[in-house]
């Protein structure tokens, strides 16, 4: 995994702790903030990130999203 993209609007809706924690824990991975990832239906209801170029991860809470990303990173 080379990069994780975060939606700026989603950061305001609860994903910001995930962004800060992972950026501090895994500085070797690129963490990019984007205005929009193009998955607005998911983004308005859940915490969403895009891993790599195509894979989208979503979870109901920031804690669950953090757990999914940690498992994916290894």
mmCIF file of the N, C-alpha and C atoms, coordinates in Angstrom:
data_MODEL
# 
_entry.id   MODEL 
# 
loop_
_atom_site.group_PDB 
_atom_site.id 
_atom_site.type_symbol 
_atom_site.label_atom_id 
_atom_site.label_alt_id 
_atom_site.label_comp_id 
_atom_site.label_asym_id 
_atom_site.label_entity_id 
_atom_site.label_seq_id 
_atom_site.pdbx_PDB_ins_code 
_atom_site.Cartn_x 
_atom_site.Cartn_y 
_atom_site.Cartn_z 
_atom_site.occupancy 
_atom_site.B_iso_or_equiv 
_atom_site.pdbx_formal_charge 
_atom_site.auth_seq_id 
_atom_site.auth_comp_id 
_atom_site.auth_asym_id 
_atom_site.auth_atom_id 
_atom_site.pdbx_PDB_model_num 
ATOM 1   N N  . UNK A 1 1  ? 0.846   -1.168 0.000  1.00 0.00 ? 1  UNK A N  1 
ATOM 2   C CA . UNK A 1 1  ? 0.000   0.000  0.000  1.00 0.00 ? 1  UNK A CA 1 
ATOM 3   C C  . UNK A 1 1  ? 0.894   1.234  0.000  1.00 0.00 ? 1  UNK A C  1 
ATOM 4   N N  . UNK A 1 2  ? 0.630   2.129  -0.931 1.00 0.00 ? 2  UNK A N  1 
ATOM 5   C CA . UNK A 1 2  ? 1.476   3.307  -1.050 1.00 0.00 ? 2  UNK A CA 1 
ATOM 6   C C  . UNK A 1 2  ? 0.805   4.577  -0.562 1.00 0.00 ? 2  UNK A C  1 
ATOM 7   N N  . UNK A 1 3  ? -0.536  4.666  -0.734 1.00 0.00 ? 3  UNK A N  1 
ATOM 8   C CA . UNK A 1 3  ? -1.170  5.900  -0.284 1.00 0.00 ? 3  UNK A CA 1 
ATOM 9   C C  . UNK A 1 3  ? -2.615  5.682  0.145  1.00 0.00 ? 3  UNK A C  1 
ATOM 10  N N  . UNK A 1 4  ? -3.037  6.545  1.055  1.00 0.00 ? 4  UNK A N  1 
ATOM 11  C CA . UNK A 1 4  ? -4.413  6.556  1.531  1.00 0.00 ? 4  UNK A CA 1 
ATOM 12  C C  . UNK A 1 4  ? -4.948  7.954  1.294  1.00 0.00 ? 4  UNK A C  1 
ATOM 13  N N  . UNK A 1 5  ? -6.111  8.037  0.640  1.00 0.00 ? 5  UNK A N  1 
ATOM 14  C CA . UNK A 1 5  ? -6.725  9.337  0.370  1.00 0.00 ? 5  UNK A CA 1 
ATOM 15  C C  . UNK A 1 5  ? -7.935  9.516  1.272  1.00 0.00 ? 5  UNK A C  1 
ATOM 16  N N  . UNK A 1 6  ? -8.056  10.716 1.805  1.00 0.00 ? 6  UNK A N  1 
ATOM 17  C CA . UNK A 1 6  ? -9.148  11.068 2.703  1.00 0.00 ? 6  UNK A CA 1 
ATOM 18  C C  . UNK A 1 6  ? -9.968  12.195 2.087  1.00 0.00 ? 6  UNK A C  1 
ATOM 19  N N  . UNK A 1 7  ? -11.268 12.126 2.227  1.00 0.00 ? 7  UNK A N  1 
ATOM 20  C CA . UNK A 1 7  ? -12.158 13.187 1.762  1.00 0.00 ? 7  UNK A CA 1 
ATOM 21  C C  . UNK A 1 7  ? -12.199 14.281 2.832  1.00 0.00 ? 7  UNK A C  1 
ATOM 22  N N  . UNK A 1 8  ? -11.967 15.529 2.455  1.00 0.00 ? 8  UNK A N  1 
ATOM 23  C CA . UNK A 1 8  ? -11.967 16.631 3.420  1.00 0.00 ? 8  UNK A CA 1 
ATOM 24  C C  . UNK A 1 8  ? -13.319 16.775 4.111  1.00 0.00 ? 8  UNK A C  1 
ATOM 25  N N  . UNK A 1 9  ? -14.380 16.570 3.374  1.00 0.00 ? 9  UNK A N  1 
ATOM 26  C CA . UNK A 1 9  ? -15.718 16.672 3.979  1.00 0.00 ? 9  UNK A CA 1 
ATOM 27  C C  . UNK A 1 9  ? -15.937 15.553 4.988  1.00 0.00 ? 9  UNK A C  1 
ATOM 28  N N  . UNK A 1 10 ? -15.399 14.378 4.694  1.00 0.00 ? 10 UNK A N  1 
ATOM 29  C CA . UNK A 1 10 ? -15.536 13.245 5.595  1.00 0.00 ? 10 UNK A CA 1 
ATOM 30  C C  . UNK A 1 10 ? -14.691 13.429 6.851  1.00 0.00 ? 10 UNK A C  1 
ATOM 31  N N  . UNK A 1 11 ? -13.576 14.126 6.732  1.00 0.00 ? 11 UNK A N  1 
ATOM 32  C CA . UNK A 1 11 ? -12.753 14.419 7.907  1.00 0.00 ? 11 UNK A CA 1 
ATOM 33  C C  . UNK A 1 11 ? -13.562 15.227 8.917  1.00 0.00 ? 11 UNK A C  1 
ATOM 34  N N  . UNK A 1 12 ? -14.378 16.134 8.416  1.00 0.00 ? 12 UNK A N  1 
ATOM 35  C CA . UNK A 1 12 ? -15.232 16.948 9.293  1.00 0.00 ? 12 UNK A CA 1 
ATOM 36  C C  . UNK A 1 12 ? -16.354 16.124 9.920  1.00 0.00 ? 12 UNK A C  1 
ATOM 37  N N  . UNK A 1 13 ? -16.713 15.020 9.259  1.00 0.00 ? 13 UNK A N  1 
ATOM 38  C CA . UNK A 1 13 ? -17.804 14.170 9.751  1.00 0.00 ? 13 UNK A CA 1 
ATOM 39  C C  . UNK A 1 13 ? -17.322 13.043 10.662 1.00 0.00 ? 13 UNK A C  1 
ATOM 40  N N  . UNK A 1 14 ? -16.051 13.046 11.056 1.00 0.00 ? 14 UNK A N  1 
ATOM 41  C CA . UNK A 1 14 ? -15.609 12.054 12.023 1.00 0.00 ? 14 UNK A CA 1 
ATOM 42  C C  . UNK A 1 14 ? -14.353 11.271 11.698 1.00 0.00 ? 14 UNK A C  1 
ATOM 43  N N  . UNK A 1 15 ? -13.824 11.393 10.493 1.00 0.00 ? 15 UNK A N  1 
ATOM 44  C CA . UNK A 1 15 ? -12.651 10.588 10.117 1.00 0.00 ? 15 UNK A CA 1 
ATOM 45  C C  . UNK A 1 15 ? -11.322 11.246 10.490 1.00 0.00 ? 15 UNK A C  1 
ATOM 46  N N  . UNK A 1 16 ? -11.365 12.447 11.034 1.00 0.00 ? 16 UNK A N  1 
ATOM 47  C CA . UNK A 1 16 ? -10.126 13.165 11.350 1.00 0.00 ? 16 UNK A CA 1 
ATOM 48  C C  . UNK A 1 16 ? -9.224  12.421 12.342 1.00 0.00 ? 16 UNK A C  1 
ATOM 49  N N  . UNK A 1 17 ? -9.768  11.798 13.416 1.00 0.00 ? 17 UNK A N  1 
ATOM 50  C CA . UNK A 1 17 ? -8.881  11.048 14.319 1.00 0.00 ? 17 UNK A CA 1 
ATOM 51  C C  . UNK A 1 17 ? -8.149  9.891  13.624 1.00 0.00 ? 17 UNK A C  1 
ATOM 52  N N  . UNK A 1 18 ? -8.805  9.273  12.657 1.00 0.00 ? 18 UNK A N  1 
ATOM 53  C CA . UNK A 1 18 ? -8.187  8.178  11.893 1.00 0.00 ? 18 UNK A CA 1 
ATOM 54  C C  . UNK A 1 18 ? -7.005  8.727  11.098 1.00 0.00 ? 18 UNK A C  1 
ATOM 55  N N  . UNK A 1 19 ? -7.221  9.853  10.437 1.00 0.00 ? 19 UNK A N  1 
ATOM 56  C CA . UNK A 1 19 ? -6.172  10.495 9.635  1.00 0.00 ? 19 UNK A CA 1 
ATOM 57  C C  . UNK A 1 19 ? -4.964  10.842 10.510 1.00 0.00 ? 19 UNK A C  1 
ATOM 58  N N  . UNK A 1 20 ? -5.213  11.487 11.635 1.00 0.00 ? 20 UNK A N  1 
ATOM 59  C CA . UNK A 1 20 ? -4.113  11.912 12.502 1.00 0.00 ? 20 UNK A CA 1 
ATOM 60  C C  . UNK A 1 20 ? -3.355  10.720 13.080 1.00 0.00 ? 20 UNK A C  1 
ATOM 61  N N  . UNK A 1 21 ? -4.079  9.709  13.535 1.00 0.00 ? 21 UNK A N  1 
ATOM 62  C CA . UNK A 1 21 ? -3.435  8.531  14.138 1.00 0.00 ? 21 UNK A CA 1 
ATOM 63  C C  . UNK A 1 21 ? -2.582  7.776  13.131 1.00 0.00 ? 21 UNK A C  1 
ATOM 64  N N  . UNK A 1 22 ? -3.143  7.515  11.961 1.00 0.00 ? 22 UNK A N  1 
ATOM 65  C CA . UNK A 1 22 ? -2.411  6.737  10.957 1.00 0.00 ? 22 UNK A CA 1 
ATOM 66  C C  . UNK A 1 22 ? -1.228  7.510  10.384 1.00 0.00 ? 22 UNK A C  1 
ATOM 67  N N  . UNK A 1 23 ? -1.380  8.824  10.241 1.00 0.00 ? 23 UNK A N  1 
ATOM 68  C CA . UNK A 1 23 ? -0.286  9.638  9.719  1.00 0.00 ? 23 UNK A CA 1 
ATOM 69  C C  . UNK A 1 23 ? 0.896   9.616  10.690 1.00 0.00 ? 23 UNK A C  1 
ATOM 70  N N  . UNK A 1 24 ? 0.597   9.636  11.991 1.00 0.00 ? 24 UNK A N  1 
ATOM 71  C CA . UNK A 1 24 ? 1.660   9.587  12.990 1.00 0.00 ? 24 UNK A CA 1 
ATOM 72  C C  . UNK A 1 24 ? 2.274   8.193  13.091 1.00 0.00 ? 24 UNK A C  1 
ATOM 73  N N  . UNK A 1 25 ? 1.441   7.170  12.981 1.00 0.00 ? 25 UNK A N  1 
ATOM 74  C CA . UNK A 1 25 ? 1.895   5.791  13.147 1.00 0.00 ? 25 UNK A CA 1 
ATOM 75  C C  . UNK A 1 25 ? 2.645   5.238  11.931 1.00 0.00 ? 25 UNK A C  1 
ATOM 76  N N  . UNK A 1 26 ? 2.203   5.649  10.730 1.00 0.00 ? 26 UNK A N  1 
ATOM 77  C CA . UNK A 1 26 ? 2.789   5.129  9.489  1.00 0.00 ? 26 UNK A CA 1 
ATOM 78  C C  . UNK A 1 26 ? 3.234   6.275  8.575  1.00 0.00 ? 26 UNK A C  1 
ATOM 79  N N  . UNK A 1 27 ? 4.327   6.956  8.922  1.00 0.00 ? 27 UNK A N  1 
ATOM 80  C CA . UNK A 1 27 ? 4.778   8.092  8.098  1.00 0.00 ? 27 UNK A CA 1 
ATOM 81  C C  . UNK A 1 27 ? 5.302   7.687  6.719  1.00 0.00 ? 27 UNK A C  1 
ATOM 82  N N  . UNK A 1 28 ? 5.612   6.384  6.552  1.00 0.00 ? 28 UNK A N  1 
ATOM 83  C CA . UNK A 1 28 ? 6.128   5.922  5.251  1.00 0.00 ? 28 UNK A CA 1 
ATOM 84  C C  . UNK A 1 28 ? 5.029   5.822  4.198  1.00 0.00 ? 28 UNK A C  1 
ATOM 85  N N  . UNK A 1 29 ? 3.769   5.843  4.619  1.00 0.00 ? 29 UNK A N  1 
ATOM 86  C CA . UNK A 1 29 ? 2.635   5.799  3.689  1.00 0.00 ? 29 UNK A CA 1 
ATOM 87  C C  . UNK A 1 29 ? 2.195   7.232  3.410  1.00 0.00 ? 29 UNK A C  1 
ATOM 88  N N  . UNK A 1 30 ? 1.904   7.530  2.143  1.00 0.00 ? 30 UNK A N  1 
ATOM 89  C CA . UNK A 1 30 ? 1.424   8.869  1.794  1.00 0.00 ? 30 UNK A CA 1 
ATOM 90  C C  . UNK A 1 30 ? -0.028  9.006  2.227  1.00 0.00 ? 30 UNK A C  1 
ATOM 91  N N  . UNK A 1 31 ? -0.317  10.074 2.934  1.00 0.00 ? 31 UNK A N  1 
ATOM 92  C CA . UNK A 1 31 ? -1.679  10.372 3.386  1.00 0.00 ? 31 UNK A CA 1 
ATOM 93  C C  . UNK A 1 31 ? -2.101  11.664 2.698  1.00 0.00 ? 31 UNK A C  1 
ATOM 94  N N  . UNK A 1 32 ? -3.066  11.564 1.790  1.00 0.00 ? 32 UNK A N  1 
ATOM 95  C CA . UNK A 1 32 ? -3.495  12.713 1.001  1.00 0.00 ? 32 UNK A CA 1 
ATOM 96  C C  . UNK A 1 32 ? -4.920  13.114 1.373  1.00 0.00 ? 32 UNK A C  1 
ATOM 97  N N  . UNK A 1 33 ? -5.150  14.411 1.471  1.00 0.00 ? 33 UNK A N  1 
ATOM 98  C CA . UNK A 1 33 ? -6.503  14.919 1.673  1.00 0.00 ? 33 UNK A CA 1 
ATOM 99  C C  . UNK A 1 33 ? -7.007  15.427 0.325  1.00 0.00 ? 33 UNK A C  1 
ATOM 100 N N  . UNK A 1 34 ? -8.203  15.033 -0.035 1.00 0.00 ? 34 UNK A N  1 
ATOM 101 C CA . UNK A 1 34 ? -8.828  15.469 -1.288 1.00 0.00 ? 34 UNK A CA 1 
ATOM 102 C C  . UNK A 1 34 ? -10.158 16.141 -0.967 1.00 0.00 ? 34 UNK A C  1 
ATOM 103 N N  . UNK A 1 35 ? -10.549 17.092 -1.785 1.00 0.00 ? 35 UNK A N  1 
ATOM 104 C CA . UNK A 1 35 ? -11.848 17.739 -1.582 1.00 0.00 ? 35 UNK A CA 1 
ATOM 105 C C  . UNK A 1 35 ? -12.974 16.732 -1.670 1.00 0.00 ? 35 UNK A C  1 
ATOM 106 N N  . UNK A 1 36 ? -12.894 15.834 -2.659 1.00 0.00 ? 36 UNK A N  1 
ATOM 107 C CA . UNK A 1 36 ? -13.946 14.830 -2.847 1.00 0.00 ? 36 UNK A CA 1 
ATOM 108 C C  . UNK A 1 36 ? -13.344 13.579 -3.466 1.00 0.00 ? 36 UNK A C  1 
ATOM 109 N N  . UNK A 1 37 ? -13.765 12.430 -2.975 1.00 0.00 ? 37 UNK A N  1 
ATOM 110 C CA . UNK A 1 37 ? -13.291 11.157 -3.521 1.00 0.00 ? 37 UNK A CA 1 
ATOM 111 C C  . UNK A 1 37 ? -14.280 10.562 -4.516 1.00 0.00 ? 37 UNK A C  1 
ATOM 112 N N  . UNK A 1 38 ? -15.435 11.184 -4.667 1.00 0.00 ? 38 UNK A N  1 
ATOM 113 C CA . UNK A 1 38 ? -16.421 10.695 -5.627 1.00 0.00 ? 38 UNK A CA 1 
ATOM 114 C C  . UNK A 1 38 ? -17.325 9.602  -5.094 1.00 0.00 ? 38 UNK A C  1 
ATOM 115 N N  . UNK A 1 39 ? -17.368 9.438  -3.794 1.00 0.00 ? 39 UNK A N  1 
ATOM 116 C CA . UNK A 1 39 ? -18.264 8.437  -3.198 1.00 0.00 ? 39 UNK A CA 1 
ATOM 117 C C  . UNK A 1 39 ? -19.147 9.128  -2.148 1.00 0.00 ? 39 UNK A C  1 
ATOM 118 N N  . UNK A 1 40 ? -19.842 10.163 -2.597 1.00 0.00 ? 40 UNK A N  1 
ATOM 119 C CA . UNK A 1 40 ? -20.598 11.032 -1.694 1.00 0.00 ? 40 UNK A CA 1 
ATOM 120 C C  . UNK A 1 40 ? -21.727 10.316 -0.949 1.00 0.00 ? 40 UNK A C  1 
ATOM 121 N N  . UNK A 1 41 ? -22.348 9.336  -1.566 1.00 0.00 ? 41 UNK A N  1 
ATOM 122 C CA . UNK A 1 41 ? -23.428 8.610  -0.883 1.00 0.00 ? 41 UNK A CA 1 
ATOM 123 C C  . UNK A 1 41 ? -22.900 7.889  0.352  1.00 0.00 ? 41 UNK A C  1 
ATOM 124 N N  . UNK A 1 42 ? -21.742 7.266  0.221  1.00 0.00 ? 42 UNK A N  1 
ATOM 125 C CA . UNK A 1 42 ? -21.119 6.593  1.366  1.00 0.00 ? 42 UNK A CA 1 
ATOM 126 C C  . UNK A 1 42 ? -20.550 7.611  2.350  1.00 0.00 ? 42 UNK A C  1 
ATOM 127 N N  . UNK A 1 43 ? -19.922 8.610  1.811  1.00 0.00 ? 43 UNK A N  1 
ATOM 128 C CA . UNK A 1 43 ? -19.206 9.603  2.611  1.00 0.00 ? 43 UNK A CA 1 
ATOM 129 C C  . UNK A 1 43 ? -20.127 10.362 3.565  1.00 0.00 ? 43 UNK A C  1 
ATOM 130 N N  . UNK A 1 44 ? -21.359 10.615 3.150  1.00 0.00 ? 44 UNK A N  1 
ATOM 131 C CA . UNK A 1 44 ? -22.277 11.383 3.993  1.00 0.00 ? 44 UNK A CA 1 
ATOM 132 C C  . UNK A 1 44 ? -22.800 10.568 5.170  1.00 0.00 ? 44 UNK A C  1 
ATOM 133 N N  . UNK A 1 45 ? -22.679 9.232  5.104  1.00 0.00 ? 45 UNK A N  1 
ATOM 134 C CA . UNK A 1 45 ? -23.246 8.372  6.138  1.00 0.00 ? 45 UNK A CA 1 
ATOM 135 C C  . UNK A 1 45 ? -22.199 7.634  6.969  1.00 0.00 ? 45 UNK A C  1 
ATOM 136 N N  . UNK A 1 46 ? -20.978 7.455  6.417  1.00 0.00 ? 46 UNK A N  1 
ATOM 137 C CA . UNK A 1 46 ? -19.956 6.640  7.076  1.00 0.00 ? 46 UNK A CA 1 
ATOM 138 C C  . UNK A 1 46 ? -18.592 7.312  6.960  1.00 0.00 ? 46 UNK A C  1 
ATOM 139 N N  . UNK A 1 47 ? -17.617 6.743  7.643  1.00 0.00 ? 47 UNK A N  1 
ATOM 140 C CA . UNK A 1 47 ? -16.227 7.164  7.490  1.00 0.00 ? 47 UNK A CA 1 
ATOM 141 C C  . UNK A 1 47 ? -15.649 6.421  6.290  1.00 0.00 ? 47 UNK A C  1 
ATOM 142 N N  . UNK A 1 48 ? -15.045 7.167  5.373  1.00 0.00 ? 48 UNK A N  1 
ATOM 143 C CA . UNK A 1 48 ? -14.587 6.586  4.101  1.00 0.00 ? 48 UNK A CA 1 
ATOM 144 C C  . UNK A 1 48 ? -13.147 7.013  3.807  1.00 0.00 ? 48 UNK A C  1 
ATOM 145 N N  . UNK A 1 49 ? -12.348 6.076  3.275  1.00 0.00 ? 49 UNK A N  1 
ATOM 146 C CA . UNK A 1 49 ? -11.023 6.385  2.737  1.00 0.00 ? 49 UNK A CA 1 
ATOM 147 C C  . UNK A 1 49 ? -10.839 5.594  1.448  1.00 0.00 ? 49 UNK A C  1 
ATOM 148 N N  . UNK A 1 50 ? -9.942  6.072  0.609  1.00 0.00 ? 50 UNK A N  1 
ATOM 149 C CA . UNK A 1 50 ? -9.602  5.341  -0.597 1.00 0.00 ? 50 UNK A CA 1 
ATOM 150 C C  . UNK A 1 50 ? -8.162  4.856  -0.454 1.00 0.00 ? 50 UNK A C  1 
ATOM 151 N N  . UNK A 1 51 ? -7.980  3.568  -0.628 1.00 0.00 ? 51 UNK A N  1 
ATOM 152 C CA . UNK A 1 51 ? -6.667  2.950  -0.496 1.00 0.00 ? 51 UNK A CA 1 
ATOM 153 C C  . UNK A 1 51 ? -6.171  2.632  -1.898 1.00 0.00 ? 51 UNK A C  1 
ATOM 154 N N  . UNK A 1 52 ? -4.978  3.105  -2.217 1.00 0.00 ? 52 UNK A N  1 
ATOM 155 C CA . UNK A 1 52 ? -4.447  2.899  -3.558 1.00 0.00 ? 52 UNK A CA 1 
ATOM 156 C C  . UNK A 1 52 ? -5.235  3.717  -4.556 1.00 0.00 ? 52 UNK A C  1 
ATOM 157 N N  . UNK A 1 53 ? -5.505  3.137  -5.718 1.00 0.00 ? 53 UNK A N  1 
ATOM 158 C CA . UNK A 1 53 ? -6.213  3.880  -6.762 1.00 0.00 ? 53 UNK A CA 1 
ATOM 159 C C  . UNK A 1 53 ? -7.696  3.577  -6.826 1.00 0.00 ? 53 UNK A C  1 
ATOM 160 N N  . UNK A 1 54 ? -8.109  2.390  -6.372 1.00 0.00 ? 54 UNK A N  1 
ATOM 161 C CA . UNK A 1 54 ? -9.504  2.002  -6.586 1.00 0.00 ? 54 UNK A CA 1 
ATOM 162 C C  . UNK A 1 54 ? -10.235 1.497  -5.352 1.00 0.00 ? 54 UNK A C  1 
ATOM 163 N N  . UNK A 1 55 ? -9.532  0.946  -4.386 1.00 0.00 ? 55 UNK A N  1 
ATOM 164 C CA . UNK A 1 55 ? -10.201 0.298  -3.251 1.00 0.00 ? 55 UNK A CA 1 
ATOM 165 C C  . UNK A 1 55 ? -10.730 1.330  -2.256 1.00 0.00 ? 55 UNK A C  1 
ATOM 166 N N  . UNK A 1 56 ? -12.017 1.243  -1.958 1.00 0.00 ? 56 UNK A N  1 
ATOM 167 C CA . UNK A 1 56 ? -12.656 2.135  -1.001 1.00 0.00 ? 56 UNK A CA 1 
ATOM 168 C C  . UNK A 1 56 ? -13.003 1.352  0.257  1.00 0.00 ? 56 UNK A C  1 
ATOM 169 N N  . UNK A 1 57 ? -12.612 1.894  1.390  1.00 0.00 ? 57 UNK A N  1 
ATOM 170 C CA . UNK A 1 57 ? -12.959 1.292  2.673  1.00 0.00 ? 57 UNK A CA 1 
ATOM 171 C C  . UNK A 1 57 ? -13.931 2.212  3.393  1.00 0.00 ? 57 UNK A C  1 
ATOM 172 N N  . UNK A 1 58 ? -14.983 1.639  3.964  1.00 0.00 ? 58 UNK A N  1 
ATOM 173 C CA . UNK A 1 58 ? -15.913 2.437  4.758  1.00 0.00 ? 58 UNK A CA 1 
ATOM 174 C C  . UNK A 1 58 ? -16.287 1.693  6.025  1.00 0.00 ? 58 UNK A C  1 
ATOM 175 N N  . UNK A 1 59 ? -16.620 2.480  7.042  1.00 0.00 ? 59 UNK A N  1 
ATOM 176 C CA . UNK A 1 59 ? -17.029 1.909  8.319  1.00 0.00 ? 59 UNK A CA 1 
ATOM 177 C C  . UNK A 1 59 ? -17.978 2.876  9.003  1.00 0.00 ? 59 UNK A C  1 
ATOM 178 N N  . UNK A 1 60 ? -18.814 2.340  9.871  1.00 0.00 ? 60 UNK A N  1 
ATOM 179 C CA . UNK A 1 60 ? -19.824 3.152  10.549 1.00 0.00 ? 60 UNK A CA 1 
ATOM 180 C C  . UNK A 1 60 ? -19.208 4.132  11.545 1.00 0.00 ? 60 UNK A C  1 
ATOM 181 N N  . UNK A 1 61 ? -18.069 3.764  12.135 1.00 0.00 ? 61 UNK A N  1 
ATOM 182 C CA . UNK A 1 61 ? -17.421 4.640  13.117 1.00 0.00 ? 61 UNK A CA 1 
ATOM 183 C C  . UNK A 1 61 ? -15.942 4.809  12.782 1.00 0.00 ? 61 UNK A C  1 
ATOM 184 N N  . UNK A 1 62 ? -15.329 5.880  13.263 1.00 0.00 ? 62 UNK A N  1 
ATOM 185 C CA . UNK A 1 62 ? -13.894 6.062  13.031 1.00 0.00 ? 62 UNK A CA 1 
ATOM 186 C C  . UNK A 1 62 ? -13.060 4.926  13.618 1.00 0.00 ? 62 UNK A C  1 
ATOM 187 N N  . UNK A 1 63 ? -13.492 4.376  14.751 1.00 0.00 ? 63 UNK A N  1 
ATOM 188 C CA . UNK A 1 63 ? -12.755 3.285  15.386 1.00 0.00 ? 63 UNK A CA 1 
ATOM 189 C C  . UNK A 1 63 ? -12.717 2.045  14.491 1.00 0.00 ? 63 UNK A C  1 
ATOM 190 N N  . UNK A 1 64 ? -13.849 1.729  13.873 1.00 0.00 ? 64 UNK A N  1 
ATOM 191 C CA . UNK A 1 64 ? -13.908 0.572  12.973 1.00 0.00 ? 64 UNK A CA 1 
ATOM 192 C C  . UNK A 1 64 ? -13.056 0.793  11.727 1.00 0.00 ? 64 UNK A C  1 
ATOM 193 N N  . UNK A 1 65 ? -13.081 1.997  11.202 1.00 0.00 ? 65 UNK A N  1 
ATOM 194 C CA . UNK A 1 65 ? -12.268 2.316  10.023 1.00 0.00 ? 65 UNK A CA 1 
ATOM 195 C C  . UNK A 1 65 ? -10.783 2.199  10.358 1.00 0.00 ? 65 UNK A C  1 
ATOM 196 N N  . UNK A 1 66 ? -10.403 2.701  11.511 1.00 0.00 ? 66 UNK A N  1 
ATOM 197 C CA . UNK A 1 66 ? -9.016  2.606  11.963 1.00 0.00 ? 66 UNK A CA 1 
ATOM 198 C C  . UNK A 1 66 ? -8.582  1.143  12.070 1.00 0.00 ? 66 UNK A C  1 
ATOM 199 N N  . UNK A 1 67 ? -9.459  0.316  12.634 1.00 0.00 ? 67 UNK A N  1 
ATOM 200 C CA . UNK A 1 67 ? -9.159  -1.116 12.791 1.00 0.00 ? 67 UNK A CA 1 
ATOM 201 C C  . UNK A 1 67 ? -8.993  -1.797 11.426 1.00 0.00 ? 67 UNK A C  1 
ATOM 202 N N  . UNK A 1 68 ? -9.866  -1.471 10.477 1.00 0.00 ? 68 UNK A N  1 
ATOM 203 C CA . UNK A 1 68 ? -9.783  -2.050 9.123  1.00 0.00 ? 68 UNK A CA 1 
ATOM 204 C C  . UNK A 1 68 ? -8.472  -1.650 8.453  1.00 0.00 ? 68 UNK A C  1 
ATOM 205 N N  . UNK A 1 69 ? -8.104  -0.384 8.572  1.00 0.00 ? 69 UNK A N  1 
ATOM 206 C CA . UNK A 1 69 ? -6.879  0.090  7.936  1.00 0.00 ? 69 UNK A CA 1 
ATOM 207 C C  . UNK A 1 69 ? -5.641  -0.545 8.572  1.00 0.00 ? 69 UNK A C  1 
ATOM 208 N N  . UNK A 1 70 ? -5.636  -0.692 9.885  1.00 0.00 ? 70 UNK A N  1 
ATOM 209 C CA . UNK A 1 70 ? -4.510  -1.337 10.562 1.00 0.00 ? 70 UNK A CA 1 
ATOM 210 C C  . UNK A 1 70 ? -4.338  -2.780 10.080 1.00 0.00 ? 70 UNK A C  1 
ATOM 211 N N  . UNK A 1 71 ? -5.455  -3.501 9.918  1.00 0.00 ? 71 UNK A N  1 
ATOM 212 C CA . UNK A 1 71 ? -5.393  -4.868 9.422  1.00 0.00 ? 71 UNK A CA 1 
ATOM 213 C C  . UNK A 1 71 ? -4.866  -4.913 7.994  1.00 0.00 ? 71 UNK A C  1 
ATOM 214 N N  . UNK A 1 72 ? -5.298  -3.970 7.180  1.00 0.00 ? 72 UNK A N  1 
ATOM 215 C CA . UNK A 1 72 ? -4.873  -3.919 5.785  1.00 0.00 ? 72 UNK A CA 1 
ATOM 216 C C  . UNK A 1 72 ? -3.377  -3.595 5.678  1.00 0.00 ? 72 UNK A C  1 
ATOM 217 N N  . UNK A 1 73 ? -2.913  -2.699 6.507  1.00 0.00 ? 73 UNK A N  1 
ATOM 218 C CA . UNK A 1 73 ? -1.489  -2.309 6.489  1.00 0.00 ? 73 UNK A CA 1 
ATOM 219 C C  . UNK A 1 73 ? -0.627  -3.456 7.003  1.00 0.00 ? 73 UNK A C  1 
ATOM 220 N N  . UNK A 1 74 ? -1.129  -4.139 8.034  1.00 0.00 ? 74 UNK A N  1 
ATOM 221 C CA . UNK A 1 74 ? -0.388  -5.284 8.561  1.00 0.00 ? 74 UNK A CA 1 
ATOM 222 C C  . UNK A 1 74 ? 0.262   -4.915 9.811  1.00 0.00 ? 74 UNK A C  1 
# 
